[in-house]
Amino acid sequence: QVQLVESGGGLVQAGGSLRLSCAASGVIFSINAMGWYRQAPGKQRELVATITRDGRTNYAGSVKGRFTISRVNAKTVWLQMNSLNPEDTAVYYCNAAVSRFQYWGQGTQVTVSS
């Protein structure tokens, strides 16, 4: 079992920055990859960025060059978000992949005003 807790969301003006943090607890040695997904109102949840245990990263095209995912330690992942725009407004969810199982945090709201 893995538990995930997100923090760092909030309200920011367009062009601003935020950093999201995800803290994992439980059987963290079994985590293969961690990542961030987001879900805007009326839309499906979509991938934002992922990072594997050995540091390989993957980004959605819409955030490439603006967002950076990093693994601070074995149990903490950051998502640095720069040059935010209103289209980035969503609930952001932390995800951990353990074997064939997926674990999710409860989400943190990010709102970007124009």
Secondary structure, DSSP 8 states (H G I E B T S, - for coil): -EEEEEE--EEEETT--EEEEEEEEESGGG--EEEEEEE-TTS--EEEEEEETT--EEE-TTTTTTEEEEEEETTEEEEEE-S--GGG-EEEEEEEEETTEEEE---EEEEEE-
